[in-house]
C-alpha cells in the first residue's frame, strides 16, 4: 500500500466508476458525516458514478438506491443489486425466492449454536431486513469482542459449509456462490455494458474499502483499489491489500479519496 497522495494523477483522472463499501468507509462510527455525504454529492455532480457495495441488507439497499446520490447499490456481500431506473426500482437477485428461503432455513439452524459458542456476540439489528445471510454482531450494538472470538464466529460458519466474511462490525455468513467481486463484475456488464475482463475497463473503475470482506475487490482492481486509514486495523488479516491508502479514517478518508479523484480531473 502506498499513500494516496502518491497516486498518479493520470490514473486518478481516468476513474469514472467508484465502487465503495459503506460501514467505516463512507460512515464513521455508525454515522454518515456531513463531509462524506457531501463527497457523494460532489461525485454525483461531477459525473463520477458511485456504487456502494455492502454487507448491509436488502431493506437498507432499497432506501439507499432511492435516497442517496448513487448509480445503484450492491448488498448482502453480492447477493443482490438495486437501482432506480426510468420505470422505478430495479431489483436483481443471484438466487430466486425459494432458494433464498432454503438458505435462510439452513442459517437459522446455525444461529443458536454460534450465540452459544461465542458468548457476547449477538444477531445484527438489521437481520430482519436480510434476504440471504446471517449477520453476527461483534461490535456494533454489543461490546466489542476479542479478535479470537471474531475468528471463531467465522470458523463456525465455515465448519457448516457456509461462506463467511468479516466486516468492521459483523461476521456475515451465507450459502450460495457469490461475493462482492462477482457482483461488481455482473453490475459492470449489466448496468454499464462493460467487460471486467478488459484491463482498460478496470482502469476506469476504483474501489474503496476498509476491512477483510473487501479483499475480493482489492484483488479485482489491483491498480485502483483504495483503503481508508482504519483498514490498517485489519492489515494482518489481509492477503490482498489496496494499492493506495488515505490518511483519514472512515468518512474523512472517503472524502479524501473522492477529492483525489475529482482534483485529478482538473
C-alpha positions in Angstrom: 0.0 0.0 0.0 1.2 3.5 -0.9 0.0 6.8 0.5 -2.9 8.2 -1.5 -1.1 11.4 -2.2 1.3 9.4 -4.4 -1.5 8.1 -6.7 -0.6 9.2 -10.3 -2.9 12.0 -11.4 -3.5 10.3 -14.8 -4.7 7.1 -13.1 -7.0 9.1 -10.7 -8.4 11.2 -13.5 -9.3 8.1 -15.5 -11.7 6.7 -12.9 -15.3 7.0 -14.0 -17.0 4.5 -11.6 -16.3 4.3 -7.9 -17.4 1.2 -6.1 -17.3 1.6 -2.3 -18.0 -0.2 0.9 -20.3 1.7 3.3 -19.6 0.8 7.0 -16.5 2.5 8.3 -15.6 3.5 4.7 -18.3 6.1 3.9 -19.6 6.0 7.5 -17.7 6.9 10.7 -18.7 5.3 14.0 -22.0 4.3 12.6 -22.9 7.7 11.1 -22.7 9.3 7.7 -20.8 12.6 8.3 -21.6 15.8 6.5 -18.2 15.7 4.7 -18.8 12.1 3.5 -22.3 12.8 2.3 -21.1 16.0 0.6 -18.4 13.9 -1.1 -21.2 11.6 -2.5 -23.0 14.6 -3.9 -19.8 16.2 -5.4 -19.0 12.9 -7.1 -22.5 12.7 -8.5 -22.5 16.3 -9.8 -19.1 15.7 -11.4 -20.3 12.6 -13.2 -18.3 10.2 -11.1 -20.7 7.2 -10.7 -20.7 5.8 -7.2 -22.0 2.3 -6.4 -21.9 1.2 -2.8 -21.0 -2.5 -2.3 -22.0 -3.5 1.2 -22.8 -6.4 3.5 -25.9 -4.4 4.6 -29.4 -5.9 4.0 -31.9 -5.7 1.2 -34.1 -3.3 3.3 -31.3 -0.8 3.6 -30.4 -1.1 -0.1 -33.9 -0.2 -1.1 -33.5 3.1 0.8 -30.0 3.8 -0.4 -30.9 3.3 -4.1 -33.9 5.6 -3.7 -32.4 8.3 -1.5 -28.7 8.6 -2.0 -26.9 10.2 -5.0 -25.6 6.9 -6.3 -25.9 5.0 -9.5 -27.2 1.9 -7.6 -26.2 -0.4 -4.7 -24.9 -3.9 -4.3 -26.0 -5.5 -1.0 -25.6 -8.6 1.2 -22.0 -9.1 0.1 -23.0 -9.5 -3.6 -26.3 -11.4 -3.3 -28.4 -8.6 -4.8 -28.3 -5.3 -6.5 -30.9 -2.5 -6.6 -31.1 0.5 -8.8 -33.6 3.3 -9.5 -34.3 3.1 -13.2 -36.6 5.1 -15.5 -39.5 2.9 -14.5 -38.8 2.7 -10.8 -36.8 0.3 -8.6 -34.9 -2.5 -10.5 -34.0 -5.5 -8.3 -31.6 -8.2 -9.2 -31.1 -11.3 -7.1 -28.5 -14.0 -7.7 -31.0 -16.7 -6.4 -34.8 -16.9 -6.6 -37.2 -16.6 -3.7 -37.5 -20.3 -3.0 -33.7 -20.8 -2.9 -33.2 -17.9 -0.6 -35.8 -19.3 1.8 -33.8 -22.5 1.8 -30.6 -20.7 2.6 -32.2 -18.8 5.5 -33.6 -22.0 6.9 -30.1 -23.6 7.0 -28.6 -20.5 8.6 -31.4 -20.5 11.2 -30.1 -23.9 12.3 -26.7 -22.3 12.9 -27.9 -19.2 14.8 -28.3 -20.5 18.3 -25.1 -22.6 18.1 -23.0 -19.6 17.2 -24.6 -17.5 20.0 -23.9 -20.3 22.5 -20.3 -21.0 21.3 -19.2 -17.3 21.3 -20.6 -15.5 24.4 -21.1 -11.8 23.9 -21.9 -11.8 20.2 -25.4 -11.0 19.0 -27.6 -11.1 16.0 -27.2 -7.9 14.0 -30.0 -5.4 14.5 -30.7 -5.3 10.7 -31.1 -9.1 10.4 -34.9 -8.8 9.8 -34.3 -7.0 6.5 -31.9 -9.6 5.0 -32.6 -12.0 2.1 -29.6 -14.2 2.2 -27.3 -14.1 5.2 -26.9 -14.4 8.9 -25.1 -11.3 10.3 -23.4 -11.8 13.7 -22.7 -8.6 15.5 -19.3 -8.4 17.3 -19.1 -4.6 18.0 -21.9 -2.5 16.5 -24.6 -3.0 19.2 -22.7 -5.3 21.6 -19.4 -4.6 23.5 -16.5 -5.3 21.2 -15.3 -8.9 21.1 -11.7 -10.0 21.1 -10.1 -10.8 17.7 -10.1 -14.6 18.5 -13.8 -14.5 19.2 -14.4 -12.9 15.8 -12.3 -15.5 14.1 -14.2 -18.2 16.0 -17.5 -17.0 14.6 -16.1 -17.2 11.1 -14.8 -20.7 11.8 -18.2 -21.9 12.9 -19.8 -20.7 9.7 -17.2 -22.3 7.6 -17.5 -25.6 9.5 -21.1 -25.7 8.5 -20.2 -25.2 4.8 -21.2 -21.5 4.6 -19.1 -18.7 3.2 -18.2 -16.2 6.0 -16.7 -12.7 5.7 -15.5 -10.3 8.5 -16.6 -6.7 8.1 -15.7 -3.9 10.5 -18.8 -4.7 12.6 -20.3 -8.1 11.7 -19.4 -11.6 10.5 -21.7 -12.3 7.6 -22.3 -16.0 6.7 -24.3 -17.2 3.7 -24.9 -20.1 1.4 -24.7 -19.7 -2.4 -22.0 -18.9 -4.9 -21.5 -15.1 -4.8 -19.3 -12.4 -3.3 -18.6 -8.7 -3.8 -16.2 -9.4 -6.7 -18.7 -11.5 -8.7 -21.5 -8.9 -8.1 -19.3 -6.0 -9.3 -18.4 -7.9 -12.4 -22.1 -8.6 -13.1 -23.0 -4.9 -12.4 -20.4 -3.6 -14.8 -21.8 -5.9 -17.5 -25.5 -5.4 -16.9 -25.7 -1.7 -16.0 -22.7 -0.2 -17.9 -22.2 -2.7 -20.7 -18.6 -3.1 -19.8 -16.3 -6.2 -19.8 -14.5 -6.6 -16.5 -12.0 -8.9 -18.2 -10.7 -5.9 -20.2 -7.8 -4.2 -18.3 -8.8 -0.9 -19.9 -12.2 -1.2 -18.2 -10.7 -1.9 -14.8 -8.6 1.3 -15.1 -11.9 3.2 -15.5 -13.0 1.9 -12.1 -11.9 2.1 -8.5 -12.9 0.5 -5.2 -12.8 1.9 -1.7 -12.9 -0.3 1.4 -11.9 -0.8 5.0 -12.0 -4.5 6.0 -11.3 -8.1 5.2 -14.6 -8.7 3.3 -13.4 -6.1 0.8 -10.4 -8.3 -0.3 -12.1 -9.7 -3.4 -12.4 -6.1 -4.8 -8.9 -5.1 -3.8 -7.8 -8.0 -5.9 -10.1 -7.2 -8.8 -8.7 -3.6 -9.1 -5.0 -4.0 -8.3 -4.1 -0.5 -9.6 -7.0 1.5 -8.4 -8.1 -0.1 -5.1 -8.3 2.4 -2.2 -8.3 2.0 1.5 -9.3 4.3 4.3 -6.9 4.5 7.2 -8.8 2.2 9.5 -8.1 -0.7 7.2 -4.7 -0.8 9.0 -6.6 -2.3 12.0 -7.1 -5.4 9.9 -3.9 -5.4 7.9 -2.7 -8.7 9.4 -5.8 -10.5 8.1 -5.4 -9.3 4.5 -3.7 -11.3 1.8 -4.7 -8.8 -0.9 -4.3 -5.1 0.1 -5.4 -2.0 -1.7 -2.9 -0.1 -3.9 -3.5 3.2 -2.1 -4.4 4.3 1.4 -5.9 7.5 2.7 -4.7 9.3 5.8 -8.2 9.7 7.1 -10.4 7.1 8.8 -13.9 6.3 7.7 -15.9 9.1 6.1 -13.0 11.5 6.3 -10.9 9.0 4.3 -13.7 8.6 1.8 -14.0 12.3 1.3 -10.2 12.4 0.8 -10.5 9.6 -1.9 -13.2 11.5 -3.7 -11.2 14.7 -3.6 -8.2 12.9 -5.1 -10.2 11.5 -8.0 -12.0 14.8 -8.7 -9.0 17.0 -8.3 -7.0 14.9 -10.8 -9.7 15.7 -13.4 -8.9 19.4 -13.2 
